[in-house]
Structures are given as structure tokens and as C-alpha cells.
Amino acid sequence: MKPGKTLVVRSLFSLILLLSGLWVFNLNAPAAKASYFDDVYNGIKSFSEVPVQINELQESYDKATQQLQDTQSTLETYRQQSEELAAQNEQLSEQNRQLAATVQTLEAASEAREATSHKLRVMLYTALGLFAGYFVFKRVVRVMLRK
């Protein structure tokens, strides 16, 4: 054979070996699919599902907004009740202070009445004792003068 032919035969043989090797190694690899129609169909399908997802998101947002408004109104109600209770507590504290002052005034008046009553009783007993003592002293003096 001619040296040029052997080079061509070797080249062809090497090419065949290379292609067969690639083909054998490629059997285990997953096949790539270039299906344009499937891609377009999947794209249209996912695009058609977008409004449903948007509606679900809108409903979820509306529910969350409603819950937030309910919570805010409940919080406002609790805040108003808390303010009302604080105002009532202040009023009750003021009434308590006034009642305590009134009780102290009444106790002082009662003590003054008792002290005055005690003084009057002492004065009455003293006056009765002096009156009785006057008559007893007068009788004793008469009896002593007669003797």
C-alpha cells in the first residue's frame, strides 16, 4: 500500500473507533429532548395557571387585610376600654381619698363629742357633789353649833 493510503485508512480507522467509543459512552447518558411543541405547551400551560395563582394570592391578601383590620379594630376597642378603665380608676381613687378625708373628719368630730360629753359629765357630777356637800356641810355645822 501506498503511504498516503495507509494514512487515510488509519485516519478512517481512528475516526470509526472514536465515533464508536462516543456512541458506547453516550448510551448511558440521558437523551436530550428538543421538543419545541412541548416547551410551547408547557409555557402556555404555566402562563394559563398564572391568573389562578394571582387570584389565590389576591384572596389570601384580602383575607390577611381583613384579619389585620379586625385585629386593629379589636386593638382599638381594647385601647378605648383600657382608657375608660383608667379614667374610672382615677375617679375611684379620688372618691376613695374624699371618703378617707370624710371618715377622718367624722372620727375627729366623734372624738370631740366624746371629749365634750366627758367634760359635761365631770362638771355635772362635780356640781351635784358640791350641791350635796353644801347641804351635808350645813347640817354638820348646825349639829356642831347645837352642841
Backbone as JSON, one array per atom type, in Angstrom:
{
  "sequence": "MKPGKTLVVRSLFSLILLLSGLWVFNLNAPAAKASYFDDVYNGIKSFSEVPVQINELQESYDKATQQLQDTQSTLETYRQQSEELAAQNEQLSEQNRQLAATVQTLEAASEAREATSHKLRVMLYTALGLFAGYFVFKRVVRVMLRK",
  "N": [[0.82, -1.17, 0.0], [0.22, 2.18, -0.47], [1.93, 4.92, 1.04], [0.25, 7.15, 1.46], [-2.27, 6.09, 1.3], [-2.37, 4.43, 3.49], [-2.28, 6.23, 5.51], [-4.75, 7.44, 5.22], [-6.42, 5.25, 5.67], [-5.72, 4.63, 8.28], [-6.55, 6.95, 9.49], [-9.32, 6.88, 8.97], [-9.91, 4.52, 10.35], [-9.25, 5.31, 12.97], [-11.11, 7.34, 13.27], [-13.5, 5.89, 13.13], [-13.2, 4.26, 15.37], [-13.21, 6.26, 17.33], [-15.77, 7.4, 17.0], [-17.38, 5.16, 17.52], [-16.67, 4.71, 20.15], [-17.59, 7.07, 21.35], [-20.28, 6.68, 20.85], [-20.85, 4.4, 22.37], [-20.3, 5.29, 24.97], [-22.25, 7.21, 25.1], [-24.62, 5.88, 25.28], [-25.44, 5.42, 27.91], [-25.98, 7.93, 28.82], [-28.52, 10.38, 29.5], [-31.01, 11.12, 27.11], [-31.22, 14.09, 25.31], [-33.96, 16.18, 24.91], [-35.37, 17.97, 22.42], [-37.89, 19.3, 22.17], [-39.86, 21.44, 20.81], [-42.56, 21.91, 20.67], [-43.54, 20.76, 23.03], [-42.28, 22.45, 24.87], [-43.5, 24.89, 24.22], [-46.16, 24.23, 24.77], [-45.99, 23.64, 27.56], [-45.17, 26.16, 28.42], [-47.42, 27.72, 27.71], [-49.31, 26.42, 29.29], [-48.29, 26.9, 31.92], [-48.45, 29.66, 31.82], [-51.2, 29.99, 31.58], [-51.96, 29.15, 34.08], [-51.21, 31.19, 35.71], [-53.15, 33.34, 36.14], [-54.91, 31.99, 37.91], [-53.23, 31.52, 40.1], [-52.69, 34.14, 40.7], [-55.24, 35.0, 41.45], [-55.59, 33.39, 43.72], [-53.54, 34.4, 45.32], [-54.5, 37.03, 45.56], [-56.9, 36.57, 46.97], [-55.82, 35.53, 49.31], [-54.38, 37.74, 50.16], [-56.51, 39.54, 50.52], [-57.85, 38.24, 52.63], [-55.87, 38.38, 54.59], [-55.69, 41.14, 54.85], [-58.26, 41.71, 55.79], [-58.19, 40.34, 58.23], [-56.19, 41.82, 59.47], [-57.48, 44.31, 59.66], [-59.61, 43.59, 61.33], [-58.17, 42.86, 63.59], [-56.95, 45.31, 64.18], [-59.22, 46.86, 64.75], [-60.18, 45.49, 66.97], [-58.01, 45.85, 68.67], [-58.14, 48.63, 68.92], [-60.58, 48.85, 70.23], [-59.97, 47.53, 72.64], [-58.01, 49.3, 73.54], [-59.52, 51.63, 73.92], [-61.27, 50.71, 75.91], [-59.4, 50.24, 77.88], [-58.5, 52.84, 78.37], [-60.9, 53.95, 79.32], [-61.26, 52.41, 81.62], [-58.99, 53.2, 83.02], [-59.63, 55.88, 83.46], [-61.92, 55.55, 85.05], [-60.71, 54.29, 87.19], [-59.11, 56.34, 88.15], [-61.13, 58.13, 88.97], [-62.32, 56.59, 90.97], [-60.18, 56.39, 92.74], [-59.95, 59.06, 93.5], [-62.46, 59.42, 94.73], [-62.11, 57.62, 96.8], [-60.07, 58.88, 98.23], [-61.49, 61.17, 99.02], [-63.48, 59.98, 100.58], [-61.89, 58.88, 102.61], [-60.92, 61.22, 103.75], [-63.34, 62.28, 104.67], [-64.08, 60.32, 106.52], [-62.02, 60.64, 108.38], [-62.61, 63.23, 109.25], [-65.15, 62.78, 110.4], [-64.42, 61.0, 112.44], [-62.79, 62.67, 113.96], [-64.71, 64.54, 114.73], [-66.39, 62.89, 116.22], [-64.67, 62.13, 118.31], [-64.29, 64.65, 119.45], [-66.9, 65.18, 120.31], [-67.2, 63.12, 122.19], [-65.24, 63.89, 124.03], [-66.27, 66.35, 124.85], [-68.67, 65.47, 125.96], [-67.69, 63.93, 128.07], [-66.47, 65.94, 129.61], [-68.74, 67.43, 130.29], [-70.15, 65.55, 131.82], [-68.35, 65.21, 133.94], [-68.42, 67.8, 134.98], [-71.14, 67.94, 135.73], [-71.32, 65.88, 137.65], [-69.54, 66.94, 139.48], [-70.88, 69.32, 140.15], [-73.22, 68.26, 141.29], [-72.05, 66.89, 143.39], [-70.93, 69.05, 144.83], [-73.27, 70.43, 145.47], [-74.63, 68.55, 147.05], [-72.67, 68.24, 148.97], [-72.71, 70.78, 150.08], [-75.18, 70.85, 151.47], [-74.76, 68.76, 153.28], [-72.5, 69.68, 154.66], [-73.64, 71.99, 155.77], [-75.53, 70.85, 157.54], [-73.84, 69.46, 159.18], [-72.45, 71.56, 160.36], [-74.57, 72.87, 161.73], [-75.31, 70.89, 163.52], [-73.02, 70.76, 165.04], [-72.93, 73.27, 166.07], [-75.08, 73.28, 167.8], [-74.41, 71.72, 169.81]],
  "CA": [[0.0, 0.0, 0.0], [0.93, 3.43, -0.58], [1.95, 5.58, 2.33], [-0.86, 8.1, 1.57], [-3.47, 5.33, 1.54], [-2.33, 3.93, 4.86], [-2.64, 7.36, 6.37], [-6.19, 7.63, 5.1], [-7.04, 4.09, 6.31], [-5.52, 4.81, 9.72], [-7.41, 8.07, 9.91], [-10.69, 6.37, 8.97], [-10.0, 3.56, 11.44], [-9.24, 6.1, 14.22], [-12.39, 8.05, 13.32], [-14.52, 4.89, 13.43], [-13.02, 3.92, 16.78], [-13.62, 7.42, 18.13], [-17.23, 7.52, 16.93], [-17.98, 4.02, 18.22], [-16.44, 4.96, 21.58], [-18.54, 8.1, 21.77], [-21.62, 6.12, 20.81], [-20.96, 3.48, 23.5], [-20.4, 6.11, 26.2], [-23.45, 8.03, 25.03], [-25.81, 5.04, 25.52], [-25.85, 5.57, 29.31], [-26.34, 9.32, 29.09], [-29.92, 10.66, 29.15], [-31.15, 11.75, 25.81], [-31.73, 15.45, 25.36], [-35.15, 16.34, 24.09], [-35.52, 19.32, 21.87], [-39.27, 19.31, 21.71], [-40.33, 22.82, 20.85], [-44.01, 21.93, 20.93], [-43.73, 20.53, 24.46], [-41.89, 23.68, 25.57], [-44.54, 25.9, 23.99], [-47.34, 23.77, 25.51], [-45.71, 23.87, 28.98], [-45.17, 27.61, 28.63], [-48.82, 28.19, 27.66], [-49.97, 25.85, 30.46], [-47.88, 27.66, 33.11], [-48.98, 31.02, 31.66], [-52.64, 29.96, 31.85], [-52.13, 28.96, 35.52], [-50.83, 32.43, 36.4], [-54.32, 34.04, 36.7], [-55.42, 31.26, 39.08], [-52.32, 31.82, 41.2], [-52.89, 35.55, 41.07], [-56.5, 35.05, 42.2], [-55.34, 32.81, 45.05], [-52.75, 35.39, 46.07], [-55.39, 38.16, 45.86], [-57.79, 36.14, 48.04], [-55.0, 35.44, 50.52], [-54.1, 39.13, 50.55], [-57.75, 40.1, 51.04], [-58.08, 37.65, 53.94], [-54.89, 38.95, 55.52], [-56.09, 42.54, 55.08], [-59.45, 41.68, 56.65], [-57.74, 39.96, 59.57], [-55.48, 42.97, 60.02], [-58.47, 45.31, 60.04], [-60.3, 43.09, 62.52], [-57.24, 42.96, 64.72], [-56.79, 46.72, 64.52], [-60.44, 47.33, 65.41], [-60.19, 44.87, 68.3], [-56.99, 46.55, 69.45], [-58.66, 49.96, 69.22], [-61.61, 48.66, 71.25], [-59.28, 47.26, 73.9], [-57.34, 50.53, 73.97], [-60.55, 52.53, 74.45], [-61.71, 50.16, 77.19], [-58.31, 50.46, 78.84], [-58.54, 54.26, 78.74], [-62.08, 54.15, 80.15], [-60.98, 51.81, 82.93], [-58.02, 54.05, 83.71], [-60.35, 57.06, 83.92], [-62.74, 55.12, 86.17], [-59.8, 54.03, 88.31], [-58.75, 57.65, 88.7], [-62.3, 58.65, 89.68], [-62.48, 55.81, 92.19], [-59.1, 56.78, 93.65], [-60.31, 60.37, 94.05], [-63.55, 59.19, 95.67], [-61.52, 56.96, 97.97], [-59.39, 59.93, 99.01], [-62.52, 62.01, 99.65], [-64.11, 59.2, 101.66], [-60.93, 58.79, 103.71], [-60.92, 62.52, 104.42], [-64.63, 62.39, 105.37], [-64.0, 59.43, 107.68], [-61.15, 61.28, 109.37], [-63.36, 64.35, 109.81], [-66.17, 62.23, 111.28], [-63.76, 60.46, 113.63], [-62.38, 63.81, 114.78], [-65.93, 65.11, 115.33], [-66.84, 61.95, 117.24], [-63.76, 62.27, 119.45], [-64.58, 65.94, 120.1], [-68.17, 65.0, 121.02], [-66.96, 62.3, 123.39], [-64.49, 64.71, 125.0], [-67.2, 67.34, 125.41], [-69.6, 64.73, 126.81], [-66.95, 63.58, 129.28], [-66.32, 67.16, 130.4], [-70.05, 67.78, 130.85], [-70.45, 64.6, 132.9], [-67.5, 65.56, 135.09], [-68.95, 69.05, 135.56], [-72.43, 67.63, 136.36], [-71.04, 65.15, 138.89], [-68.91, 67.89, 140.42], [-71.92, 70.24, 140.64], [-74.08, 67.51, 142.2], [-71.27, 66.65, 144.61], [-70.84, 70.3, 145.6], [-74.6, 70.73, 146.0], [-74.88, 67.62, 148.15], [-71.7, 68.56, 150.01], [-73.16, 72.0, 150.75], [-76.21, 70.52, 152.45], [-74.16, 67.93, 154.32], [-71.67, 70.59, 155.45], [-74.56, 72.85, 156.53], [-76.11, 70.04, 158.6], [-72.78, 69.15, 160.14], [-72.19, 72.8, 161.09], [-75.71, 73.09, 162.64], [-75.23, 69.89, 164.58], [-71.89, 71.11, 165.89], [-73.25, 74.5, 166.78], [-76.07, 72.97, 168.81], [-73.78, 71.05, 170.93]],
  "C": [[0.86, 1.23, 0.0], [0.88, 4.14, 0.76], [0.78, 6.56, 2.49], [-2.14, 7.37, 1.89], [-3.49, 4.83, 2.98], [-2.68, 5.05, 5.84], [-4.13, 7.59, 6.37], [-6.9, 6.48, 5.83], [-6.89, 4.22, 7.82], [-6.44, 5.92, 10.25], [-8.86, 7.62, 9.98], [-10.89, 5.4, 10.14], [-10.06, 4.29, 12.79], [-10.57, 6.82, 14.38], [-13.51, 7.09, 13.69], [-14.42, 4.48, 14.9], [-13.5, 5.05, 17.7], [-15.13, 7.54, 18.15], [-17.9, 6.37, 17.65], [-17.79, 4.18, 19.74], [-17.4, 6.0, 22.11], [-19.96, 7.54, 21.82], [-21.85, 5.19, 22.0], [-21.1, 4.27, 24.81], [-21.69, 6.91, 26.24], [-24.71, 7.21, 25.29], [-26.34, 5.23, 26.94], [-26.3, 6.98, 29.64], [-27.81, 9.53, 28.72], [-29.98, 11.42, 27.84], [-31.75, 13.13, 25.99], [-32.92, 15.55, 24.43], [-35.23, 17.78, 23.65], [-36.9, 19.42, 21.28], [-39.81, 20.72, 21.88], [-41.81, 22.88, 21.16], [-44.31, 21.68, 22.41], [-43.37, 21.78, 25.26], [-42.96, 24.75, 25.42], [-45.78, 25.52, 24.78], [-47.16, 24.01, 27.01], [-45.71, 25.35, 29.32], [-46.58, 28.16, 28.66], [-49.57, 27.69, 28.9], [-49.59, 26.64, 31.72], [-48.37, 29.1, 33.03], [-50.47, 31.06, 31.95], [-52.91, 29.74, 33.33], [-51.82, 30.22, 36.31], [-52.07, 33.17, 36.93], [-54.91, 33.33, 37.93], [-54.54, 31.55, 40.29], [-52.48, 33.26, 41.66], [-54.18, 35.7, 41.87], [-56.32, 34.48, 43.6], [-54.55, 33.79, 45.91], [-53.61, 36.59, 46.47], [-56.33, 37.79, 47.0], [-57.03, 36.05, 49.36], [-54.69, 36.83, 51.05], [-55.35, 39.76, 51.15], [-58.06, 39.55, 52.43], [-57.14, 38.24, 54.98], [-55.24, 40.4, 55.86], [-57.28, 42.6, 56.01], [-59.07, 41.31, 58.08], [-57.0, 41.1, 60.23], [-56.45, 44.04, 60.47], [-59.24, 44.88, 61.28], [-59.42, 43.22, 63.75], [-57.05, 44.4, 65.15], [-58.03, 47.26, 65.22], [-60.55, 46.75, 66.81], [-59.19, 45.56, 69.21], [-57.47, 47.94, 69.84], [-59.72, 49.87, 70.31], [-60.98, 48.41, 72.61], [-58.59, 48.51, 74.44], [-58.35, 51.5, 74.58], [-61.06, 52.03, 75.8], [-60.65, 50.39, 78.26], [-58.3, 51.91, 79.31], [-59.73, 54.54, 79.65], [-61.86, 53.59, 81.55], [-59.98, 52.64, 83.72], [-58.7, 55.3, 84.26], [-61.24, 56.7, 85.12], [-61.88, 54.85, 87.41], [-59.37, 55.33, 88.97], [-59.9, 58.23, 89.52], [-62.48, 57.91, 91.0], [-61.39, 56.15, 93.21], [-59.42, 58.13, 94.3], [-61.45, 60.23, 95.06], [-63.04, 58.53, 96.95], [-60.81, 57.97, 98.86], [-60.41, 60.8, 99.73], [-63.2, 61.27, 100.8], [-63.18, 59.07, 102.86], [-60.89, 60.11, 104.48], [-62.21, 62.7, 105.23], [-64.62, 61.53, 106.63], [-63.13, 60.04, 108.77], [-61.88, 62.44, 110.04], [-64.43, 63.86, 110.78], [-65.56, 61.66, 112.55], [-63.32, 61.59, 114.55], [-63.59, 64.43, 115.47], [-66.45, 64.2, 116.45], [-65.96, 62.05, 118.49], [-64.02, 63.58, 120.19], [-65.88, 65.84, 120.88], [-67.98, 64.19, 122.3], [-66.2, 63.1, 124.46], [-65.41, 65.73, 125.65], [-68.18, 66.66, 126.36], [-68.93, 64.36, 128.13], [-66.8, 64.8, 130.19], [-67.65, 67.54, 131.06], [-70.43, 66.84, 131.99], [-69.64, 64.92, 134.16], [-68.03, 66.81, 135.77], [-70.26, 68.79, 136.3], [-72.2, 66.9, 137.68], [-70.41, 66.07, 139.94], [-69.97, 68.82, 141.01], [-72.84, 69.51, 141.62], [-73.33, 67.22, 143.52], [-71.16, 67.9, 145.46], [-72.19, 70.65, 146.24], [-74.9, 69.83, 147.21], [-73.92, 67.93, 149.31], [-72.1, 69.82, 150.78], [-74.18, 71.68, 151.82], [-75.65, 69.66, 153.59], [-73.31, 68.81, 155.23], [-72.53, 71.49, 156.34], [-75.16, 72.09, 157.71], [-75.05, 69.74, 159.67], [-72.49, 70.4, 160.98], [-73.32, 73.06, 162.09], [-75.62, 72.13, 163.81], [-74.09, 70.3, 165.54], [-72.18, 72.41, 166.67], [-74.27, 74.21, 167.9], [-75.38, 72.26, 169.99], [-72.98, 72.0, 171.68]]
}
